[in-house]
Amino acid sequence: MQHPIWVILAWAVACFAVGLKLRRLSHLLFQKTLNRAFSTEDFRASLERIWEKEKVR
């Protein structure tokens, strides 16, 4: 049986990684939206570009 600390550590690392990913995505979105006004289509296109970049990684 595994020690409980390793399970907790694995969950902590996973949560940390998800938090970093969300922070990066939100930073990119807010930085771009603050620089210029987006129409709905422009905003949608920028999201799709970000998602395509994320798929490559």
N, C-alpha and C positions, 0 to 999 in steps of 0.2 A: 504494500500500500504506500502511496506517495505521502510525503509530508505535506500538511495543509499549507505551509508557508509557500511552497512552490506553486500551488494552484492560485493562491492570492497574488503572488508575484507575477504570474502569467496574465492574470486579469488586469493588474495594474499597468503592465506594459502595453497591453492591448488598448486600454482606455486612454493612456497617454498618447499613443499613436493616432487614435481617432480624434482626440482633441487637437493635436497638431495639424491634422489634415483639415479639420473644420476651420481652424484659425487661419490657415493659409488660404483656403477658398474664400472665406468671408473677407479677409484682408484684400485679396485681389478684386473681389466684386465691389467693395465699398470704395477702394482707391479709384477704380475706373468710373464709378457712378458719381463720385465727388468731382472728378476732373471735368466731366461734361454730362450734359443731359442726354439720357437714352430714350429713344422711342421703344415701344414694346418689342418690336422686331429686332432692333439693335441689341437690346438687353438679352433677348433669347439667343441671338447669334453668338454673343460673347459667352454665354453659358455653355453653348454647344462646343465652342472652341476650347474652353477650359476642360470640359469633360473629355474631349478627344485627346488633349494633352495628357490627362490623367490616365487614359486607357493605354497610352504608349508606355508609360512608366511602369 
